[in-house]
Amino acid sequence: MTTTETGLARALMAPAEPTTDEEVDRIVAASAEASRIWANTDRAERSRVLEAIADALEDAASVLIPIAQRETHLPEGRLNGELKRTSFQLRLFAETVREGGYLDARIDHADPEWPMGAPRPELRRSQVPLGPVVVFAASNFPFAFSVAGGDTASALAAGCPVILKAHSGHPDLSATTGAVVRTALQSAGAPSGLFELVWGAEAGRTALSNPHVKAGAFTGSIAGGRALFDIASSRPEPIPFFGELGSVNPVFVTRAADAARGAEIASEFTGSFTLGSGQFCTKPGLLLVPSGATVTEALRGTELSQSAPLLNERIVMGFHETLERLSSKPGIGVLRRGPSPEGNAPTPTLLATDVATLLAHLDELFTECFGPTALVVTYDDEQELVDVAEAIDGQLTATLIAEETDAVAADLTRVLVNKAGRLLWNQWPTGVSVTYAQQHGGPYPATTAPATTSVGTAGIARFLRAVAFQNYPQHLLPDELADSPTTLVPRRVNGILQK
């Protein structure tokens, strides 16, 4: 048994009562104190601490996984994979911090002949941490988007303390994961107050309103995220709020693609919209296909008997309410339904309509239904695909299932690049790889900050702000801006990138 496992011989229990306002204030004050230390901790040390958290999570797998199974109903294989993703992204951010390119260091030497018509002063620009961040954990990824997930990892990497509002869907897992993180931080010598949990919706709002807090991050519903966004925006000092709120993730299938591989498309779509019982934010919730499509016929005969318990009662209730509301709309039919669409472990349901009905009732029909259902929409003319693309609001993803010779693909891409954060060509949106080039964001209501991502190394930029130093002496500059830095980082000097 590892040291971490020995220290967590049994699951920790979530507190019985929400965090009080007084305790929130104490936690935020400690976070503000830790911020002054952590922001000035060198990058190599911050990287080492991130890797220590990753090691501790892996060491605690045999304790964490059973708690997660009990509270979320997710299978062991899925949870093991998600825990691996969680430790991987911590290590990837450690690598990002160590390399230093995220600082976007720029040096402009003084130039009396600068051609703008006036001398250029000595300017040196880099990034500094924002300060304490309140992170609101998600329910559907109890490791990767929760206590030690991507928002926590990227904020700590940027040099910001984290106040984590635990999710009610997996409280004991949150308490135990939080203990793992705190113990790892303490063992690694990180400052006290760098990471702490708060419990209850009101505690999260109170923390977000505290003047010491400088940013918020959230993954969840449009209603919940918008309410928090409004709090962050209406403070005496407004702060950035990085919310991922919801997405339908439409899929556009051309006539040529349907003719070439309709049955294959139907099979792949079924696998994508039912993955994880449809509880992914990137689930393709709407499929546009030509009238009389092979895809449609294949879906009519597809097997939809798979089922699994949904994450929690709130999601069960929301799924059935949304499905009932969609099913009862005029012009909506059932294309295919599994044998047991009710209860806590519903089998999938495919609804069907046409483009005219969709566009006539877009606000009601183009909506996220979190769970194992999707809407199949038929069109007659491929121009209708462009019409739908122009009508919809912001999305995390938009998918083109097409042939390279399809003329409509260029028009669709032109429109969709302004509608979604990630465009896919002949692949499916479920599965968001943690990489350097990933973009997990999109125009509102997909997110509240479309210029940023919550997945991938670029996520660190959310918790940084730029500072320029003009005519400053060398000994007062950040190391990355000094003429002779102790650690080399990529820098742009007089406009020329130097690696």
PATI-898378 format. One record per residue (C-alpha): residue number from 1; residue in three letters; chain; x, y, z. Coordinates in steps of 0.25 Angstrom, whole numbers. Example, Ala and Ser with C-alpha at 12.3 -4.5 7.8 and 13.67 -1.06 7.14 Angstrom:
# PATI-898378
  drense  rolo  dofi      X      Y      Z
       1   ALA     A     49    -18     31
       2   SER     A     55     -4     29
//
This chain:
# PATI-898378
  drense  rolo  dofi      X      Y      Z
       1   MET     A      0      0      0
       2   THR     A      5     14     -4
       3   THR     A      7     25      6
       4   THR     A     -5     32      0
       5   GLU     A    -13     20      1
       6   THR     A     -9     18     16
       7   GLY     A    -13     32     19
       8   LEU     A    -27     30     13
       9   ALA     A    -30     16     18
      10   ARG     A    -45     20     18
      11   ALA     A    -53     30     10
      12   LEU     A    -54     44     16
      13   MET     A    -68     48     17
      14   ALA     A    -73     62     12
      15   PRO     A    -77     72     23
      16   ALA     A    -91     71     27
      17   GLU     A    -94     86     27
      18   PRO     A    -90     96     16
      19   THR     A    -78    105     18
      20   THR     A    -82    117     26
      21   ASP     A    -79    132     21
      22   GLU     A    -69    133     32
      23   GLU     A    -62    121     28
      24   VAL     A    -62    125     14
      25   ASP     A    -56    139     18
      26   ARG     A    -45    131     25
      27   ILE     A    -42    122     14
      28   VAL     A    -41    134      4
      29   ALA     A    -32    142     13
      30   ALA     A    -23    130     14
      31   SER     A    -23    128     -1
      32   ALA     A    -20    143     -3
      33   GLU     A     -8    141      6
      34   ALA     A     -3    129     -2
      35   SER     A     -5    136    -15
      36   ARG     A      6    146    -11
      37   ILE     A     16    134     -9
      38   TRP     A     11    125    -20
      39   ALA     A     12    136    -31
      40   ASN     A     26    138    -27
      41   THR     A     30    124    -27
      42   ASP     A     39    120    -38
      43   ARG     A     34    112    -50
      44   ALA     A     42    100    -47
      45   GLU     A     37     99    -33
      46   ARG     A     22    101    -38
      47   SER     A     25     90    -48
      48   ARG     A     30     80    -37
      49   VAL     A     18     83    -28
      50   LEU     A      8     80    -40
      51   GLU     A     15     67    -42
      52   ALA     A     14     64    -28
      53   ILE     A     -1     65    -28
      54   ALA     A     -1     56    -40
      55   ASP     A      7     46    -33
      56   ALA     A     -2     46    -21
      57   LEU     A    -15     44    -29
      58   GLU     A     -9     32    -36
      59   ASP     A     -5     27    -23
      60   ALA     A    -19     28    -17
      61   ALA     A    -26     22    -29
      62   SER     A    -30      9    -21
      63   VAL     A    -37     18    -11
      64   LEU     A    -43     29    -20
      65   ILE     A    -48     19    -31
      66   PRO     A    -58     12    -22
      67   ILE     A    -64     25    -16
      68   ALA     A    -66     30    -30
      69   GLN     A    -73     17    -35
      70   ARG     A    -82     18    -23
      71   GLU     A    -86     33    -24
      72   THR     A    -86     34    -40
      73   HIS     A    -90     20    -45
      74   LEU     A    -79     21    -55
      75   PRO     A    -72      8    -58
      76   GLU     A    -58      5    -53
      77   GLY     A    -51      6    -67
      78   ARG     A    -57     20    -70
      79   LEU     A    -52     25    -56
      80   ASN     A    -38     19    -57
      81   GLY     A    -37     26    -71
      82   GLU     A    -42     39    -66
      83   LEU     A    -32     39    -54
      84   LYS     A    -21     36    -63
      85   ARG     A    -25     48    -71
      86   THR     A    -26     56    -59
      87   SER     A    -11     53    -55
      88   PHE     A     -7     55    -69
      89   GLN     A    -12     69    -70
      90   LEU     A     -5     73    -57
      91   ARG     A      8     68    -63
      92   LEU     A      5     75    -76
      93   PHE     A      3     88    -69
      94   ALA     A     16     85    -61
      95   GLU     A     23     84    -75
      96   THR     A     16     97    -80
      97   VAL     A     21    104    -67
      98   ARG     A     35     99    -68
      99   GLU     A     36    103    -83
     100   GLY     A     31    117    -81
     101   GLY     A     26    120    -94
     102   TYR     A     12    123    -88
     103   LEU     A     18    136    -82
     104   ASP     A     19    142    -96
     105   ALA     A     31    150    -92
     106   ARG     A     34    162   -101
     107   ILE     A     46    172   -101
     108   ASP     A     46    184   -109
     109   HIS     A     60    192   -107
     110   ALA     A     59    207   -107
     111   ASP     A     60    212   -121
     112   PRO     A     61    227   -124
     113   GLU     A     59    225   -139
     114   TRP     A     46    217   -137
     115   PRO     A     38    220   -150
     116   MET     A     25    224   -143
     117   GLY     A     30    238   -142
     118   ALA     A     35    238   -128
     119   PRO     A     45    230   -120
     120   ARG     A     42    216   -115
     121   PRO     A     45    215   -100
     122   GLU     A     50    202    -94
     123   LEU     A     38    193    -92
     124   ARG     A     38    178    -86
     125   ARG     A     25    171    -85
     126   SER     A     21    158    -78
     127   GLN     A     10    151    -71
     128   VAL     A      6    151    -56
     129   PRO     A     -4    142    -49
     130   LEU     A    -18    149    -46
     131   GLY     A    -19    144    -32
     132   PRO     A    -29    134    -25
     133   VAL     A    -38    127    -34
     134   VAL     A    -52    121    -30
     135   VAL     A    -54    108    -38
     136   PHE     A    -68    102    -38
     137   ALA     A    -66     87    -40
     138   ALA     A    -74     79    -51
     139   SER     A    -83     66    -48
     140   ASN     A    -81     58    -61
     141   PHE     A    -66     57    -60
     142   PRO     A    -63     54    -45
     143   PHE     A    -48     55    -47
     144   ALA     A    -44     62    -60
     145   PHE     A    -54     74    -58
     146   SER     A    -55     74    -43
     147   VAL     A    -46     76    -31
     148   ALA     A    -33     73    -37
     149   GLY     A    -38     76    -51
     150   GLY     A    -33     84    -63
     151   ASP     A    -38     98    -57
     152   THR     A    -30     95    -44
     153   ALA     A    -18     90    -51
     154   SER     A    -17    102    -60
     155   ALA     A    -20    112    -49
     156   LEU     A     -9    106    -40
     157   ALA     A      0    106    -52
     158   ALA     A     -2    120    -55
     159   GLY     A      2    124    -41
     160   CYS     A    -12    125    -35
     161   PRO     A    -18    119    -22
     162   VAL     A    -31    111    -24
     163   ILE     A    -44    111    -16
     164   LEU     A    -51     99    -20
     165   LYS     A    -66     99    -19
     166   ALA     A    -69     84    -18
     167   HIS     A    -81     78    -26
     168   SER     A    -92     72    -19
     169   GLY     A    -93     60    -29
     170   HIS     A    -80     54    -23
     171   PRO     A    -78     60     -9
     172   ASP     A    -70     48     -2
     173   LEU     A    -61     47    -15
     174   SER     A    -59     62    -14
     175   ALA     A    -55     62      1
     176   THR     A    -45     50     -2
     177   THR     A    -39     56    -14
     178   GLY     A    -38     70     -7
     179   ALA     A    -30     63      4
     180   VAL     A    -21     56     -6
     181   VAL     A    -18     70    -12
     182   ARG     A    -16     77      1
     183   THR     A     -6     66      6
     184   ALA     A      2     66     -7
     185   LEU     A      3     81     -6
     186   GLN     A      7     81      9
     187   SER     A     18     70      6
     188   ALA     A     23     78     -6
     189   GLY     A     25     90      3
     190   ALA     A     14     99     -4
     191   PRO     A      9    110      3
     192   SER     A     -3    108     13
     193   GLY     A    -16    113      7
     194   LEU     A    -12    110     -7
     195   PHE     A    -24    100     -9
     196   GLU     A    -37     98     -1
     197   LEU     A    -51     94     -3
     198   VAL     A    -64    101      0
     199   TRP     A    -78     94      1
     200   GLY     A    -91     98     -3
     201   ALA     A    -97    107    -14
     202   GLU     A    -97    120     -5
     203   ALA     A    -83    118     -1
     204   GLY     A    -79    118    -15
     205   ARG     A    -86    131    -18
     206   THR     A    -80    137     -5
     207   ALA     A    -66    133    -10
     208   LEU     A    -68    138    -24
     209   SER     A    -73    152    -18
     210   ASN     A    -61    153     -9
     211   PRO     A    -52    165    -13
     212   HIS     A    -39    156    -11
     213   VAL     A    -44    147    -22
     214   LYS     A    -39    151    -36
     215   ALA     A    -46    140    -46
     216   GLY     A    -56    129    -46
     217   ALA     A    -57    116    -54
     218   PHE     A    -69    108    -56
     219   THR     A    -74     96    -64
     220   GLY     A    -89     93    -64
     221   SER     A   -103     98    -68
     222   ILE     A   -106    111    -75
     223   ALA     A   -115    115    -64
     224   GLY     A   -105    113    -53
     225   GLY     A    -93    118    -61
     226   ARG     A   -101    131    -65
     227   ALA     A   -105    134    -50
     228   LEU     A    -90    133    -46
     229   PHE     A    -85    141    -58
     230   ASP     A    -95    152    -54
     231   ILE     A    -89    152    -40
     232   ALA     A    -75    153    -45
     233   SER     A    -79    164    -55
     234   SER     A    -87    172    -45
     235   ARG     A    -77    173    -33
     236   PRO     A    -71    186    -30
     237   GLU     A    -58    181    -37
     238   PRO     A    -63    172    -48
     239   ILE     A    -55    160    -50
     240   PRO     A    -53    150    -62
     241   PHE     A    -62    138    -61
     242   PHE     A    -59    126    -70
     243   GLY     A    -72    118    -71
     244   GLU     A    -75    106    -80
     245   LEU     A    -90    106    -80
     246   GLY     A    -96     97    -91
     247   SER     A    -96     92   -105
     248   VAL     A   -104     84   -115
     249   ASN     A    -92     81   -124
     250   PRO     A    -99     80   -138
     251   VAL     A    -95     70   -148
     252   PHE     A    -97     73   -163
     253   VAL     A    -97     61   -173
     254   THR     A    -97     64   -188
     255   ARG     A   -104     56   -198
     256   ALA     A    -91     51   -204
     257   ALA     A    -86     46   -191
     258   ASP     A    -99     39   -188
     259   ALA     A    -99     32   -201
     260   ALA     A    -84     28   -199
     261   ARG     A    -85     22   -185
     262   GLY     A    -99     25   -179
     263   ALA     A    -99     12   -170
     264   GLU     A    -86     15   -165
     265   ILE     A    -89     29   -161
     266   ALA     A   -102     24   -154
     267   SER     A    -93     14   -146
     268   GLU     A    -83     25   -142
     269   PHE     A    -94     35   -139
     270   THR     A   -101     25   -130
     271   GLY     A    -87     22   -123
     272   SER     A    -85     37   -120
     273   PHE     A    -98     41   -115
     274   THR     A   -100     30   -106
     275   LEU     A    -85     30   -101
     276   GLY     A    -86     32    -86
     277   SER     A   -101     31    -86
     278   GLY     A   -101     44    -94
     279   GLN     A    -95     52    -82
     280   PHE     A    -83     59    -89
     281   CYS     A    -84     73    -92
     282   THR     A    -79     70   -106
     283   LYS     A    -90     60   -109
     284   PRO     A    -96     62   -123
     285   GLY     A   -110     66   -120
     286   LEU     A   -115     69   -134
     287   LEU     A   -112     62   -147
     288   LEU     A   -116     68   -160
     289   VAL     A   -118     58   -172
     290   PRO     A   -124     58   -186
     291   SER     A   -138     54   -188
     292   GLY     A   -139     39   -191
     293   ALA     A   -125     37   -185
     294   THR     A   -118     24   -183
     295   VAL     A   -114     29   -170
     296   THR     A   -129     31   -166
     297   GLU     A   -132     17   -170
     298   ALA     A   -120     11   -163
     299   LEU     A   -124     18   -150
     300   ARG     A   -138     13   -151
     301   GLY     A   -133     -1   -149
     302   THR     A   -121      2   -140
     303   GLU     A   -121     -5   -126
     304   LEU     A   -123      5   -115
     305   SER     A   -124     -5   -103
     306   GLN     A   -112      0    -96
     307   SER     A   -114      7    -83
     308   ALA     A   -107     11    -70
     309   PRO     A   -111     19    -58
     310   LEU     A   -109     34    -60
     311   LEU     A   -100     42    -51
     312   ASN     A   -110     47    -41
     313   GLU     A   -125     50    -38
     314   ARG     A   -124     64    -43
     315   ILE     A   -119     60    -56
     316   VAL     A   -129     49    -57
     317   MET     A   -140     59    -54
     318   GLY     A   -135     69    -64
     319   PHE     A   -133     58    -75
     320   HIS     A   -147     53    -74
     321   GLU     A   -153     67    -73
     322   THR     A   -145     72    -86
     323   LEU     A   -149     59    -94
     324   GLU     A   -163     60    -90
     325   ARG     A   -164     75    -94
     326   LEU     A   -157     72   -108
     327   SER     A   -165     60   -111
     328   SER     A   -178     68   -109
     329   LYS     A   -175     79   -119
     330   PRO     A   -183     79   -132
     331   GLY     A   -175     73   -143
     332   ILE     A   -167     64   -134
     333   GLY     A   -167     49   -136
     334   VAL     A   -160     37   -130
     335   LEU     A   -150     31   -140
     336   ARG     A   -145     20   -131
     337   ARG     A   -146     18   -116
     338   GLY     A   -140      7   -107
     339   PRO     A   -148     -2    -99
     340   SER     A   -147      5    -85
     341   PRO     A   -147     20    -88
     342   GLU     A   -152     23    -73
     343   GLY     A   -145     22    -60
     344   ASN     A   -131     25    -55
     345   ALA     A   -124     17    -66
     346   PRO     A   -132     21    -78
     347   THR     A   -129     14    -92
     348   PRO     A   -127     24   -103
     349   THR     A   -137     31   -111
     350   LEU     A   -136     37   -125
     351   LEU     A   -146     48   -128
     352   ALA     A   -148     53   -143
     353   THR     A   -153     66   -150
     354   ASP     A   -150     74   -162
     355   VAL     A   -142     87   -165
     356   ALA     A   -155     95   -166
     357   THR     A   -160     91   -152
     358   LEU     A   -146     93   -146
     359   LEU     A   -145    107   -152
     360   ALA     A   -159    111   -148
     361   HIS     A   -157    107   -133
     362   LEU     A   -142    108   -132
     363   ASP     A   -142    113   -118
     364   GLU     A   -150    101   -113
     365   LEU     A   -144     90   -121
     366   PHE     A   -129     94   -122
     367   THR     A   -126     91   -108
     368   GLU     A   -117     82   -100
     369   CYS     A   -123     70    -94
     370   PHE     A   -113     64    -85
     371   GLY     A   -114     49    -86
     372   PRO     A   -116     38    -97
     373   THR     A   -125     45   -107
     374   ALA     A   -123     53   -120
     375   LEU     A   -131     60   -131
     376   VAL     A   -130     56   -145
     377   VAL     A   -134     67   -155
     378   THR     A   -137     64   -170
     379   TYR     A   -134     75   -181
     380   ASP     A   -137     75   -196
     381   ASP     A   -127     85   -201
     382   GLU     A   -113     86   -196
     383   GLN     A   -114    101   -195
     384   GLU     A   -123     98   -183
     385   LEU     A   -111     93   -176
     386   VAL     A   -105    107   -177
     387   ASP     A   -118    113   -173
     388   VAL     A   -118    105   -160
     389   ALA     A   -103    108   -158
     390   GLU     A   -106    123   -159
     391   ALA     A   -118    122   -149
     392   ILE     A   -112    115   -138
     393   ASP     A   -105    121   -126
     394   GLY     A    -91    118   -120
     395   GLN     A    -86    104   -119
     396   LEU     A    -74     96   -114
     397   THR     A    -73     88   -126
     398   ALA     A    -79     87   -140
     399   THR     A    -77     75   -149
     400   LEU     A    -77     73   -164
     401   ILE     A    -79     59   -169
     402   ALA     A    -76     61   -184
     403   GLU     A    -68     58   -196
     404   GLU     A    -56     67   -201
     405   THR     A    -63     70   -214
     406   ASP     A    -76     76   -206
     407   ALA     A    -78     90   -211
     408   VAL     A    -86     93   -198
     409   ALA     A    -75     90   -189
     410   ALA     A    -68    103   -192
     411   ASP     A    -80    111   -189
     412   LEU     A    -83    103   -176
     413   THR     A    -69    105   -171
     414   ARG     A    -69    120   -173
     415   VAL     A    -82    121   -165
     416   LEU     A    -78    111   -154
     417   VAL     A    -65    117   -151
     418   ASN     A    -73    128   -145
     419   LYS     A    -82    119   -137
     420   ALA     A    -73    108   -131
     421   GLY     A    -60    107   -124
     422   ARG     A    -56     94   -131
     423   LEU     A    -60     89   -145
     424   LEU     A    -59     74   -148
     425   TRP     A    -57     68   -162
     426   ASN     A    -62     54   -163
     427   GLN     A    -60     51   -148
     428   TRP     A    -69     52   -136
     429   PRO     A    -68     62   -125
     430   THR     A    -69     53   -112
     431   GLY     A    -55     52   -107
     432   VAL     A    -47     65   -104
     433   SER     A    -32     62   -104
     434   VAL     A    -23     69    -95
     435   THR     A    -13     75   -104
     436   TYR     A     -5     88   -108
     437   ALA     A    -15     92   -119
     438   GLN     A    -28     88   -113
     439   GLN     A    -40     98   -113
     440   HIS     A    -51     95   -103
     441   GLY     A    -60    107   -103
     442   GLY     A    -69    115   -112
     443   PRO     A    -78    127   -114
     444   TYR     A    -89    129   -104
     445   PRO     A    -96    121    -99
     446   ALA     A    -86    110   -100
     447   THR     A    -77    119    -92
     448   THR     A    -76    133    -85
     449   ALA     A    -62    135    -91
     450   PRO     A    -61    130   -105
     451   ALA     A    -46    135   -107
     452   THR     A    -42    124    -97
     453   THR     A    -41    109    -95
     454   SER     A    -44    101    -83
     455   VAL     A    -36     89    -88
     456   GLY     A    -22     88    -93
     457   THR     A     -9     96    -89
     458   ALA     A    -15    109    -95
     459   GLY     A    -25    109    -83
     460   ILE     A    -14    115    -74
     461   ALA     A    -16    128    -81
     462   ARG     A    -29    130    -74
     463   PHE     A    -22    133    -61
     464   LEU     A    -12    142    -65
     465   ARG     A    -11    157    -69
     466   ALA     A      0    165    -76
     467   VAL     A      9    175    -70
     468   ALA     A     19    184    -77
     469   PHE     A     31    189    -70
     470   GLN     A     36    202    -76
     471   ASN     A     51    207    -74
     472   TYR     A     52    198    -62
     473   PRO     A     66    194    -56
     474   GLN     A     70    180    -58
     475   HIS     A     70    175    -44
     476   LEU     A     55    178    -42
     477   LEU     A     50    171    -55
     478   PRO     A     44    157    -55
     479   ASP     A     55    147    -59
     480   GLU     A     49    144    -72
     481   LEU     A     51    159    -76
     482   ALA     A     65    161    -71
     483   ASP     A     76    162    -81
     484   SER     A     83    150    -75
     485   PRO     A     72    141    -69
     486   THR     A     75    129    -60
     487   THR     A     65    121    -68
     488   LEU     A     64    122    -83
     489   VAL     A     49    124    -89
     490   PRO     A     44    127   -103
     491   ARG     A     45    142   -104
     492   ARG     A     41    152   -115
     493   VAL     A     53    162   -116
     494   ASN     A     51    175   -124
     495   GLY     A     40    167   -132
     496   ILE     A     48    155   -135
     497   LEU     A     45    141   -128
     498   GLN     A     57    135   -120
     499   LYS     A     55    121   -115
//
